[in-house]
Amino acid sequence: MKIIAFSSVFICSIYLVLTVSIILFMFSFFISNDQLIPLYTAATYIEFGSFFQRQESVFLLIWMVAFACQISIIGNFSTHIFKKISNIKNAKIMVYPFAGIMVAVSLLPKNYAISNFFETNIFPVTCIGIVFILGISILIIANIKKKEGEKNEQTS
């Protein structure tokens, strides 16, 4: 199972890198015209009949599948970590709250300008806070739980 997981993540990452690089090289015309969202601009011109005839639609499909795999892996890891921290027996009950949080966060920006503001101003500060404050607090809580477990073993 471990080999399958590592190989699937490796293959998915290769597809993701290839797809993103192909999309970036394919839409250089839109980037040179200073349009904000080149992929969205190109996707608005795709009709249903010609969508399946164009080659970039296959790369777009691969990119969406890779993104869905990445979201699934992130959700799985977050429920697993939360299960370990909170000693929940069944982590399946935490799937819906984590999915709701992801959907709520994805619906925050109303347009590209707000999304760009989040990316440049709020996201770096939030990441620093999550990495240092949340990471250190998780380590402190884990250390306290380990010491309490050792005390309980010694008294038994």
N, CA, C and O of each residue as an XYZ file, in Angstrom:
624
protein
N       0.830     -1.189      0.000
C       0.000      0.000      0.000
C       0.874      1.252      0.000
O       0.546      2.249     -0.643
N       1.987      1.189      0.726
C       2.894      2.333      0.790
C       3.516      2.619     -0.574
O       3.654      3.779     -0.963
N       3.893      1.564     -1.304
C       4.490      1.733     -2.630
C       3.466      2.312     -3.595
O       3.800      3.160     -4.422
N       2.228      1.861     -3.495
C       1.170      2.368     -4.361
C       0.915      3.848     -4.081
O       0.733      4.634     -5.011
N       0.902      4.227     -2.812
C       0.674      5.629     -2.461
C       1.799      6.516     -2.981
O       1.541      7.565     -3.572
N       3.041      6.101     -2.765
C       4.164      6.914     -3.231
C       4.198      6.992     -4.758
O       4.453      8.057     -5.319
N       3.945      5.878     -5.422
C       3.982      5.907     -6.887
C       2.843      6.754     -7.449
O       3.040      7.467     -8.433
N       1.662      6.691     -6.846
C       0.550      7.513     -7.340
C       0.807      8.999     -7.116
O       0.488      9.815     -7.980
N       1.377      9.360     -5.973
C       1.715     10.766     -5.736
C       2.793     11.219     -6.704
O       2.727     12.338     -7.213
N       3.783     10.378     -6.970
C       4.859     10.713     -7.900
C       4.324     10.901     -9.319
O       4.666     11.876     -9.989
N       3.487      9.971     -9.775
C       2.918     10.072    -11.124
C       2.006     11.297    -11.223
O       2.018     12.002    -12.233
N       1.220     11.548    -10.179
C       0.336     12.708    -10.173
C       1.138     14.002    -10.216
O       0.748     14.945    -10.906
N       2.247     14.062     -9.494
C       3.070     15.269     -9.512
C       3.716     15.479    -10.872
O       3.845     16.615    -11.327
N       4.123     14.394    -11.530
C       4.690     14.523    -12.876
C       3.634     15.065    -13.839
O       3.917     15.972    -14.622
N       2.419     14.515    -13.785
C       1.342     15.007    -14.642
C       1.021     16.471    -14.341
O       0.777     17.258    -15.256
N       1.022     16.829    -13.068
C       0.711     18.203    -12.697
C       1.762     19.171    -13.227
O       1.417     20.228    -13.755
N       3.049     18.821    -13.091
C       4.117     19.681    -13.593
C       4.052     19.788    -15.112
O       4.179     20.881    -15.663
N       3.856     18.662    -15.789
C       3.755     18.702    -17.250
C       2.556     19.523    -17.711
O       2.668     20.304    -18.655
N       1.434     19.358    -17.068
C       0.234     20.074    -17.467
C       0.374     21.573    -17.251
O       0.020     22.370    -18.119
N       0.890     21.949    -16.094
C       1.061     23.378    -15.822
C       2.063     23.993    -16.782
O       1.843     25.097    -17.280
N       3.162     23.296    -17.050
C       4.143     23.854    -17.989
C       3.566     23.957    -19.403
O       3.827     24.933    -20.106
N       2.795     22.975    -19.819
C       2.175     23.038    -21.150
C       1.182     24.187    -21.225
O       1.139     24.907    -22.222
N       0.389     24.361    -20.185
C      -0.583     25.452    -20.184
C       0.126     26.798    -20.184
O      -0.301     27.719    -20.881
N       1.206     26.928    -19.411
C       1.932     28.195    -19.394
C       2.561     28.509    -20.740
O       2.527     29.657    -21.182
N       3.132     27.517    -21.395
C       3.740     27.758    -22.703
C       2.691     27.946    -23.795
O       2.934     28.642    -24.780
N       1.521     27.323    -23.621
C       0.495     27.379    -24.648
C      -0.171     28.748    -24.687
O      -0.517     29.234    -25.763
N      -0.353     29.371    -23.536
C      -1.087     30.617    -23.468
C      -0.163     31.818    -23.311
O      -0.524     32.778    -22.631
N       1.001     31.789    -23.912
C       1.916     32.922    -23.800
C       1.362     34.150    -24.501
O       1.703     35.272    -24.128
N       0.511     33.966    -25.512
C      -0.112     35.102    -26.186
C      -0.968     35.911    -25.217
O      -0.932     37.141    -25.232
N      -1.738     35.223    -24.375
C      -2.599     35.917    -23.429
C      -1.788     36.610    -22.347
O      -2.166     37.686    -21.882
N      -0.679     36.008    -21.942
C       0.160     36.614    -20.913
C       0.846     37.857    -21.469
O       0.995     38.845    -20.750
N       1.267     37.828    -22.731
C       1.929     38.992    -23.318
C       0.967     40.163    -23.491
O       1.415     41.307    -23.562
N      -0.324     39.918    -23.559
C      -1.312     40.994    -23.669
C      -1.735     41.530    -22.308
O      -2.625     42.378    -22.239
N      -1.121     41.058    -21.221
C      -1.397     41.493    -19.847
C      -2.840     41.224    -19.420
O      -3.438     42.030    -18.706
N      -3.383     40.123    -19.844
C      -4.694     39.744    -19.350
C      -4.511     39.000    -18.040
O      -3.542     38.259    -17.874
N      -5.431     39.192    -17.115
C      -5.226     38.705    -15.761
C      -5.314     37.193    -15.652
O      -4.465     36.573    -15.011
N      -6.312     36.595    -16.258
C      -6.524     35.164    -16.114
C      -6.466     34.539    -17.505
O      -7.500     34.433    -18.165
N      -5.291     34.125    -17.967
C      -5.201     33.622    -19.332
C      -5.944     32.315    -19.553
O      -6.526     32.110    -20.619
N      -5.935     31.436    -18.573
C      -6.625     30.164    -18.751
C      -8.134     30.366    -18.799
O      -8.831     29.719    -19.581
N      -8.631     31.266    -17.960
C     -10.066     31.561    -17.975
C     -10.461     32.217    -19.290
O     -11.510     31.904    -19.854
N      -9.629     33.120    -19.775
C      -9.915     33.782    -21.042
C      -9.946     32.777    -22.183
O     -10.817     32.842    -23.051
N      -9.002     31.855    -22.183
C      -8.986     30.848    -23.239
C     -10.157     29.878    -23.094
O     -10.705     29.416    -24.094
N     -10.538     29.571    -21.868
C     -11.624     28.616    -21.653
C     -12.980     29.201    -22.023
O     -13.907     28.451    -22.330
N     -13.117     30.530    -22.001
C     -14.406     31.108    -22.355
C     -14.701     30.995    -23.841
O     -15.861     31.074    -24.244
N     -13.679     30.814    -24.659
C     -13.874     30.700    -26.099
C     -14.103     29.256    -26.551
O     -14.313     29.016    -27.740
N     -14.067     28.310    -25.646
C     -14.238     26.909    -26.014
C     -15.724     26.591    -26.086
O     -16.465     26.839    -25.135
N     -16.147     26.053    -27.189
C     -17.525     25.607    -27.342
C     -17.592     24.120    -27.026
O     -16.570     23.434    -27.014
N     -18.788     23.630    -26.774
C     -18.918     22.228    -26.376
C     -18.496     21.288    -27.493
O     -17.858     20.271    -27.220
N     -18.825     21.592    -28.729
C     -18.483     20.704    -29.836
C     -16.993     20.661    -30.101
O     -16.438     19.593    -30.360
N     -16.339     21.810    -30.039
C     -14.904     21.838    -30.322
C     -14.058     21.545    -29.097
O     -12.842     21.388    -29.208
N     -14.687     21.468    -27.923
C     -13.921     21.235    -26.694
C     -13.187     19.898    -26.746
O     -12.025     19.807    -26.350
N     -13.861     18.873    -27.230
C     -13.256     17.555    -27.258
C     -12.344     17.354    -28.463
O     -11.641     16.347    -28.540
N     -12.344     18.290    -29.399
C     -11.480     18.182    -30.561
C     -10.134     18.868    -30.345
O      -9.196     18.617    -31.103
N     -10.015     19.706    -29.356
C      -8.787     20.454    -29.131
C      -7.883     19.688    -28.167
O      -8.356     19.000    -27.263
N      -6.591     19.820    -28.377
C      -5.637     19.084    -27.540
C      -5.513     19.684    -26.149
O      -5.288     18.950    -25.186
N      -5.654     20.993    -26.018
C      -5.474     21.592    -24.693
C      -6.571     21.184    -23.724
O      -6.385     21.281    -22.511
N      -7.721     20.725    -24.238
C      -8.769     20.264    -23.332
C      -8.334     19.003    -22.592
O      -8.728     18.793    -21.444
N      -7.530     18.166    -23.234
C      -7.015     16.968    -22.562
C      -6.080     17.374    -21.427
O      -6.136     16.800    -20.340
N      -5.222     18.360    -21.675
C      -4.310     18.819    -20.633
C      -5.063     19.494    -19.500
O      -4.697     19.349    -18.333
N      -6.114     20.231    -19.839
C      -6.950     20.851    -18.825
C      -7.650     19.790    -17.983
O      -7.764     19.943    -16.767
N      -8.115     18.731    -18.608
C      -8.750     17.633    -17.887
C      -7.749     16.946    -16.953
O      -8.079     16.645    -15.806
N      -6.534     16.698    -17.438
C      -5.502     16.083    -16.599
C      -5.173     16.991    -15.426
O      -4.983     16.512    -14.308
N      -5.105     18.293    -15.665
C      -4.803     19.232    -14.599
C      -5.904     19.224    -13.545
O      -5.611     19.270    -12.351
N      -7.172     19.167    -13.972
C      -8.277     19.140    -13.016
C      -8.274     17.847    -12.207
O      -8.552     17.870    -11.008
N      -7.965     16.727    -12.844
C      -7.899     15.448    -12.124
C      -6.755     15.475    -11.109
O      -6.911     15.001     -9.984
N      -5.612     16.027    -11.504
C      -4.479     16.123    -10.574
C      -4.820     17.036     -9.407
O      -4.431     16.755     -8.274
N      -5.539     18.123     -9.663
C      -5.942     19.027     -8.591
C      -6.931     18.349     -7.649
O      -6.858     18.537     -6.434
N      -7.852     17.566     -8.199
C      -8.798     16.834     -7.357
C      -8.072     15.798     -6.500
O      -8.429     15.590     -5.340
N      -7.052     15.146     -7.069
C      -6.248     14.199     -6.287
C      -5.513     14.907     -5.164
O      -5.434     14.398     -4.046
N      -4.974     16.086     -5.464
C      -4.251     16.841     -4.443
C      -5.186     17.266     -3.312
O      -4.816     17.178     -2.141
N      -6.381     17.721     -3.644
C      -7.349     18.104     -2.613
C      -7.745     16.884     -1.774
O      -7.903     16.997     -0.558
N      -7.906     15.731     -2.405
C      -8.250     14.512     -1.667
C      -7.133     14.116     -0.706
O      -7.396     13.729      0.433
N      -5.905     14.212     -1.160
C      -4.761     13.862     -0.307
C      -4.657     14.827      0.865
O      -4.406     14.404      1.993
N      -4.846     16.119      0.610
C      -4.795     17.114      1.686
C      -5.909     16.858      2.699
O      -5.678     16.925      3.907
N      -7.100     16.568      2.217
C      -8.202     16.257      3.130
C      -7.951     15.015      3.952
O      -8.274     14.976      5.140
N      -7.371     13.990      3.326
C      -7.056     12.764      4.044
C      -6.007     13.007      5.128
O      -6.153     12.532      6.254
N      -4.957     13.742      4.788
C      -3.919     14.037      5.782
C      -4.453     14.895      6.920
O      -4.105     14.677      8.080
N      -5.302     15.876      6.591
C      -5.821     16.735      7.658
C      -6.732     15.959      8.611
O      -6.671     16.171      9.822
N      -7.573     15.064      8.088
C      -8.403     14.261      8.990
C      -7.561     13.279      9.792
O      -7.859     13.020     10.958
N      -6.509     12.726      9.181
C      -5.637     11.802      9.901
C      -4.884     12.511     11.023
O      -4.766     11.980     12.127
N      -4.378     13.703     10.744
C      -3.657     14.464     11.770
C      -4.611     14.867     12.884
O      -4.258     14.774     14.059
N      -5.818     15.315     12.535
C      -6.786     15.693     13.556
C      -7.209     14.486     14.385
O      -7.447     14.609     15.587
N      -7.304     13.324     13.748
C      -7.640     12.097     14.480
C      -6.556     11.765     15.493
O      -6.855     11.379     16.622
N      -5.284     11.915     15.090
C      -4.175     11.624     16.007
C      -4.127     12.618     17.160
O      -3.836     12.241     18.295
N      -4.413     13.887     16.872
C      -4.346     14.909     17.915
C      -5.474     14.744     18.928
O      -5.251     14.848     20.135
N      -6.680     14.487     18.438
C      -7.841     14.485     19.325
C      -8.266     13.099     19.799
O      -9.248     12.981     20.533
N      -7.553     12.050     19.397
C      -7.873     10.671     19.812
C      -9.300     10.256     19.455
O      -9.979      9.607     20.250
N      -9.744     10.627     18.274
C     -11.053     10.206     17.785
C     -10.900      8.801     17.211
O      -9.930      8.511     16.511
N     -11.847      7.948     17.507
C     -11.781      6.572     17.017
C     -12.039      6.483     15.516
O     -11.345      5.756     14.804
N     -13.044      7.226     15.033
C     -13.422      7.165     13.633
C     -13.238      8.554     13.012
O     -13.918      9.506     13.396
N     -12.329      8.659     12.064
C     -12.042      9.955     11.441
C     -13.035     10.318     10.353
O     -12.981     11.429      9.825
N     -13.936      9.418     10.004
C     -14.894      9.709      8.932
C     -15.864     10.817      9.304
O     -16.392     11.496      8.423
N     -16.108     11.013     10.598
C     -17.020     12.077     11.004
C     -16.410     13.460     10.792
O     -17.137     14.453     10.785
N     -15.098     13.544     10.618
C     -14.432     14.825     10.418
C     -14.298     15.199      8.946
O     -13.831     16.296      8.638
N     -14.690     14.325      8.035
C     -14.554     14.613      6.604
C     -15.468     15.765      6.206
O     -15.036     16.666      5.486
N     -16.713     15.759      6.655
C     -17.661     16.797      6.268
C     -17.294     18.176      6.822
O     -17.385     19.156      6.083
N     -16.881     18.297      8.093
C     -16.450     19.633      8.550
C     -15.231     20.164      7.794
O     -15.180     21.349      7.466
N     -14.244     19.297      7.514
C     -13.073     19.753      6.770
C     -13.446     20.134      5.340
O     -12.919     21.111      4.808
N     -14.336     19.387      4.717
C     -14.794     19.737      3.369
C     -15.565     21.048      3.390
O     -15.424     21.864      2.479
N     -16.369     21.257      4.407
C     -17.092     22.524      4.533
C     -16.164     23.704      4.729
O     -16.399     24.784      4.187
N     -15.104     23.499      5.506
C     -14.124     24.568      5.699
C     -13.419     24.885      4.384
O     -13.209     26.054      4.062
N     -13.051     23.855      3.620
C     -12.390     24.097      2.335
C     -13.302     24.833      1.362
O     -12.851     25.731      0.651
N     -14.579     24.463      1.322
C     -15.519     25.146      0.429
C     -15.721     26.586      0.881
O     -15.768     27.491      0.048
N     -15.841     26.812      2.195
C     -16.034     28.175      2.699
C     -14.835     29.064      2.387
O     -15.003     30.224      2.011
N     -13.636     28.531      2.539
C     -12.438     29.313      2.234
C     -12.342     29.588      0.737
O     -11.916     30.669      0.332
N     -12.732     28.623     -0.081
C     -12.667     28.839     -1.527
C     -13.698     29.848     -2.012
O     -13.513     30.444     -3.073
N     -14.779     30.057     -1.264
C     -15.799     31.018     -1.662
C     -15.542     32.420     -1.130
O     -16.309     33.334     -1.433
N     -14.485     32.618     -0.343
C     -14.188     33.938      0.207
C     -13.941     34.996     -0.866
O     -14.600     36.035     -0.839
N     -13.027     34.782     -1.803
C     -12.784     35.857     -2.780
C     -13.918     35.963     -3.794
O     -14.372     34.962     -4.347
N     -14.371     37.207     -4.028
C     -15.462     37.441     -4.972
C     -14.964     37.613     -6.396
O     -15.683     37.308     -7.347
N     -13.720     38.107     -6.552
C     -13.165     38.291     -7.891
C     -11.651     38.110     -7.822
O     -11.095     37.799     -6.769
N     -11.006     38.310     -8.952
C      -9.560     38.062     -9.030
C      -8.765     39.071     -8.230
O      -7.702     38.731     -7.712
N      -9.237     40.291     -8.111
C      -8.509     41.304     -7.348
C      -8.457     40.942     -5.865
O      -7.423     41.101     -5.217
N      -9.567     40.459     -5.337
C      -9.588     40.036     -3.933
C      -8.714     38.804     -3.750
O      -7.995     38.693     -2.757
N      -8.771     37.887     -4.692
C      -7.922     36.697     -4.628
C      -6.445     37.078     -4.667
O      -5.641     36.502     -3.935
N      -6.084     38.031     -5.504
C      -4.702     38.501     -5.580
C      -4.301     39.198     -4.285
O      -3.165     39.045     -3.837
N      -5.214     39.966     -3.668
C      -4.937     40.599     -2.378
C      -4.681     39.547     -1.303
O      -3.741     39.679     -0.518
N      -5.513     38.498     -1.261
C      -5.296     37.420     -0.299
C      -3.934     36.762     -0.519
O      -3.209     36.473      0.433
N      -3.601     36.533     -1.786
C      -2.353     35.844     -2.105
C      -1.131     36.662     -1.711
O      -0.153     36.106     -1.211
N      -1.171     37.963     -1.929
C       0.018     38.779     -1.672
C       0.107     39.298     -0.249
O       1.215     39.438      0.269
N      -1.011     39.590      0.409
C      -0.962     40.232      1.718
C      -1.341     39.327      2.888
O      -0.671     39.346      3.921
N      -2.388     38.546      2.744
C      -2.900     37.777      3.876
C      -2.290     36.386      3.952
O      -1.959     35.917      5.042
N      -2.136     35.724      2.825
C      -1.665     34.341      2.800
C      -0.266     34.162      3.407
O      -0.081     33.217      4.173
N       0.737     35.017      3.110
C       2.060     34.808      3.725
C       2.035     34.929      5.240
O       2.685     34.147      5.935
N       1.287     35.908      5.763
C       1.208     36.085      7.212
C       0.484     34.907      7.852
O       0.885     34.428      8.914
N      -0.570     34.445      7.213
C      -1.323     33.305      7.732
C      -0.472     32.041      7.734
O      -0.512     31.265      8.690
N       0.291     31.832      6.676
C       1.158     30.650      6.614
C       2.221     30.682      7.696
O       2.512     29.658      8.315
N       2.801     31.847      7.926
C       3.795     31.961      8.997
C       3.155     31.648     10.345
O       3.740     30.952     11.175
N       1.952     32.167     10.554
C       1.245     31.882     11.796
C       0.908     30.414     11.950
O       1.056     29.849     13.034
N       0.456     29.795     10.877
C       0.104     28.377     10.941
C       1.340     27.531     11.183
O       1.319     26.618     12.009
N       2.415     27.829     10.468
C       3.619     27.003     10.589
C       4.229     27.138     11.974
O       4.523     26.134     12.622
N       4.422     28.354     12.429
C       5.119     28.534     13.702
C       4.214     28.385     14.907
O       4.520     27.606     15.809
N       3.112     29.107     14.947
C       2.257     29.088     16.134
C       1.530     27.756     16.267
O       1.583     27.131     17.326
N       0.859     27.317     15.220
C       0.122     26.059     15.293
C       1.072     24.868     15.404
O       0.811     23.928     16.155
N       2.174     24.910     14.653
C       3.142     23.810     14.723
C       3.756     23.655     16.102
O       3.850     22.547     16.628
N       4.173     24.772     16.685
C       4.766     24.716     18.029
C       3.731     24.304     19.060
O       4.044     23.541     19.974
N       2.483     24.800     18.932
C       1.452     24.405     19.895
C       1.119     22.916     19.778
O       0.863     22.263     20.790
N       1.120     22.372     18.564
C       0.878     20.931     18.405
C       2.002     20.134     19.052
O       1.750     19.123     19.707
N       3.238     20.583     18.875
C       4.363     19.881     19.510
C       4.291     19.962     21.028
O       4.597     18.981     21.706
N       3.899     21.092     21.573
C       3.773     21.231     23.026
C       2.665     20.328     23.560
O       2.838     19.665     24.583
N       1.527     20.303     22.867
C       0.419     19.436     23.287
C       0.814     17.970     23.202
O       0.474     17.183     24.085
N       1.528     17.597     22.148
C       1.974     16.210     22.012
C       2.964     15.850     23.108
O       2.933     14.731     23.621
N       3.836     16.771     23.474
C       4.790     16.520     24.554
C       4.072     16.356     25.886
O       4.429     15.486     26.681
N       3.064     17.184     26.136
C       2.284     17.068     27.380
C       1.540     15.736     27.408
O       1.506     15.075     28.446
N       0.943     15.329     26.282
C       0.242     14.044     26.228
C       1.198     12.879     26.449
O       0.846     11.896     27.100
N       2.411     12.989     25.905
C       3.388     11.921     26.082
C       3.815     11.818     27.531
O       3.945     10.710     28.052
N       4.040     12.955     28.205
C       4.433     12.938     29.614
C       3.321     12.398     30.498
O       3.584     11.666     31.451
N       2.065     12.759     30.185
C       0.930     12.222     30.941
C       0.811     10.718     30.741
O       0.496      9.988     31.681
N       1.065     10.247     29.507
C       1.034      8.806     29.251
C       2.128      8.078     29.994
O       1.910      6.964     30.472
N       3.303      8.679     30.105
C       4.414      8.068     30.851
C       4.101      8.039     32.340
O       4.443      7.071     33.020
N       3.448      9.095     32.865
C       3.063      9.126     34.277
C       2.031      8.036     34.583
O       2.100      7.371     35.617
N       1.078      7.867     33.667
C       0.052      6.836     33.852
C       0.650      5.438     33.797
O       0.190      4.547     34.511
N       1.674      5.226     32.957
C       2.333      3.917     32.882
C       3.135      3.639     34.134
O       3.185      2.500     34.598
N       3.769      4.669     34.693
C       4.587      4.490     35.898
C       3.725      4.224     37.122
O       4.125      3.456     37.997
N       2.536      4.847     37.204
C       1.669      4.634     38.360
C       0.943      3.316     38.282
O       0.468      2.823     39.305
N       0.837      2.724     37.109
C       0.099      1.464     36.960
C       0.881      0.292     37.458
O       0.400     -0.840     37.403
